[in-house]
Amino acid sequence: MTRYLALFITATAMAMAAVAAWDRGGNAVDRALLVAMSVAVCAGTHLIPALTKRRVAWLLWAGCLLGTVYGHLVFFTHASLRAGEGRAQHSVQTQGLAHQAEAMQDALSGITARPVAVVAAELAGEQSSRQRSALRLELEEARRAAALRDELVVLAGAATTVQAAASSDPVTARLSEVTGSSEAGITVAIGIGFSVLLELVGALLWCEALQRGDKEIQSEPENLAKLSSLAQLKAAVSAGQCKPTVSGIRVYMGCGQAKAMDLRRALLAA
């Protein structure tokens, strides 16, 4: 179970490092090399403490940890940006402003009047009453078009402000209000905390998994020796060469009190 959990955490950390490296790269070759390097450094962070106890290895492990934490920060930052873009696109206010801008654009496209200055200048020099009446109507349409363009400019600024507000993480924003810190500082602190926690848990699990495997390997010869001694003792007891008592087993096997008691329990259980 410990090994499976260690594999899961290491795979998760490697995937995060790979995605962050992919986001940092330019062309395909750069991305492939960055992914390979990030995965190797992440593997070192998880496995070095379990594979060696040399002092110099801890310096190497610290470097791997710093590199992996940096990669995880890149992942958290880009993931936060992508999530912010999604929140901004699906925000009710953003969608409402987009519908307003679309309606204004449709209204503006239906106005064919010339610019206000051109129409006003022509109206000032026109003497015909019929032409002046037509020019007045065109001037009203030109002024309405100018007002719509001004409203579109204001609406674009409001949309930018709403998108910026909607893209921020609501939890981070509330933590910023409570603590008085900047949202960027809180984001970095949370990213570092989760990254270090993930790497330390992965390293600890691999230490436990590999050390448990070593203990099992070391115990196999001991178990085989115990089985061999038990078989020899059974044969001796059956032949009457050894009494099935602790003292008799000690004399026959030439072992200590604890081992003799252990063998006697195994003999009785058999």
N, C-alpha and C positions, 0 to 999 in steps of 0.2 A: 504493500500500500504506500509506504514512504517513497519508494522508487517511482511509482506511477505519479504521485503528487509532485515529486521533484521534476520528472519529465514534463508534466503539464506546465509548471511554473517556468521552467527553462524555455519551453517552446513558446509560451506567451511573451516572455521577455525578448526572445530572439525575433519574434514577429514584429514587436514594437520597434526594435532596433532596425530591422530590415525596412519597415515602412518609413521610418525617419530618414534612413540613408537614401532611400529611393526619392523622397521629397527634396533632399539636398542636392542630388546629382543633376548634371546637365544632360549629356547624351547617354545612350544606352550603356556604353563602356564605363563611363564614370559611375553610373548608378550601380552596375554589376559589381564593380570593385568596392564601392562604398558599402554595399550590402554585405559582401563577403567579409570585409574588415570588421564591420559592426557586429556581425554574428559571431566572428571569432573572438572578439573582445568580450562580448556578452558571455560566451561559453567559458572563457577564462575566469570571469568574475564568479561564476557559479561553481566551477570545478577545481580551481587551484587550491582552495583550503582543504578540499577532501583528498587531493592527490599528493600533496607534499606539505611538510612542516618546517621547511628551511626558512630561515629569517629573510633571506633575499626574496623569497617567494611572496612575502607580505608586501614588499614594495611593488612588485609586479602586480599583485592583486589590487593594491590601492590605485595604481594607474588604470587598470581595467575597470575598476569601479567608477572612477571619475569619467572615463570615456563613455561608459554605458549610461551613466546618469545624464550626461550631456545629450546623448542620443534620445533618451526617454523624454527629456525636456523639449527637444525638437518635435517629437511625436505629440506630446501634450499640447504644444503651442499650435501646431498645424491642425490637430483634431479640434481644438477650441475655435480656430478660425473657420474651419469648415462647418462646425455646428452653429457658429454665429451667423454665417451666410444663410444657412437653412432657416434659422429663426427669423432673420430679417426678411427673407422672401415670403415666409408664411405668416408674417405679422399682420394682424387685422388692420392696423393703422397704415402699414405700407401698402397693402392691397387697396385700401380705401383711397389713398392718395394716388395710386396708379390709375384707378378707375376715373378719378376726377381729372387727372392729366389727359387720359384718353378721350374723355368727353370734351374737354377744351380743345384738344387737337382736332376732333371731328368738327366742332363748331368753327374753328379757325380755317379749316380746309374748305368750308362752304362759303367763306367770304372772299369775294374776288375784287374788292375795292383796292384802289391804289393807295400808297402811303398818304398819311394825313397832310403832310407838308405840300405834296404835289397837288392834291385835291383842293386844299385851302388856297393855294396860289392861283389855281385856275378859276376858282369861284370868285376871287377878288377882282379878276379882270374880265369876267363874263357879264354881258349886258342883257342877254336874252333871259326872259323870265322862265321859259320852259327849261332851258339849260341850267339855270341857276337852281331850279327846283330839283333837277336830277343830280346836280352836283352836291346839293345839301344832303340828299339821301345817301349818296356815296360817301360824303364826309362822315356821316353818322356811322356807317358801316366800317369806315377806316378807323374811326376812334374806338369802336367796339373791338376791332381786331387788335389795335394797340393795347387796349385794356386786357384782352385775353393773353397777349404775349407777356405783359407784365405779371399777370397772375400765374402764368406757367413758370416764370423765373422764380417767383416766391414759392410756388409749389415744389419746384425742384430743390430749393434749399431746405424746405420743411421735410421733404422725403429723405434727404441726406441725413438730417438730424434724427429722424425717426429710425432709419436703418442703423445708425450708429448706436442708438439706445437699445434697439431690439436685438442687436448682435451680441451684446454683452451677456455674460453668464449671470443669471439672476442670483444664484447662490454666492458667487464671487462679489457681485455688487452689494449684496446685503452684508457680507463679511467686511467689505470695505467701509460701509457706513458704521458698522459696530466698532471696528478696531481703529478706524481713522487712517488706515493704510491705503495705499494705491491698489487698484485692481491688478495691475501688472505685478506688483510685489507679492500679493497674495497668490496669484497664479503660479509664480515661480516657486514660492515656498511650498505650495501644495504639490507641485510637480516633483520637486526634489524629495519631499517626504515620501511620496508614493514610490518613487524610483528606488530610493535607498532601501525602503521596506521590502520591495519586491526582490531586489538583489540579495539582501541579507537572508530572507526566507529561503530563496533558492539555494544559496551556498550552505545554509544550515541543513536543509533537507538532503543535499548530496553528501554532506559529511556523515549524516546519520545512515543514509542508505548504503554507502560504500563501506563504512566501518562495521555495520551489521553483517554485510557480506563477508568481510574479512574474518569476523568472529565465527561465523558459521563454517568457513573453510578451515580455520584453526581447530574448531571443535570436532571435526570429522575424524582426524587421526586419534583423538582422545576417545571418541566413542568406539572406534574400531578396536583400540587397545582394551577398552573395558569389556567389549563383547568377547574378545579372545580370552581375557582373564576369567570371565564368567564361564565360558565353555570349558576351560581347563579345570576350574573349580568343581563344576558339575561332574566331570569325569572322575575327579579325585574323590568326591563324596560318594559317588556311586560305587567306586572300587574299594571304599573303606580306607582310603589313604588319608582322608582329612575329615575331621569332625565338623559338622555344620554350625559351629559356634564362632563367635568373634575371635576368641583366643586361638581356636584351631585354625581359622583362616589366616590369622596373623602369622602363626608359625609356619603354615604350609606355603603361603604366598610370599612371606618375608616383607610384609607391608605394614603400614602404620594402622593405628586404631580407626581413624576416620575412613580410610579406604576399605578396611576389613568390614566395618559396619555397612558401608555402601554396598559391598559385594554380597554380604549376607542378606540385605534387603532385596537385592536383585535376585538372589538365589531363591528366596522364599516366594517372591512374586512370580518367578518362572514356574 
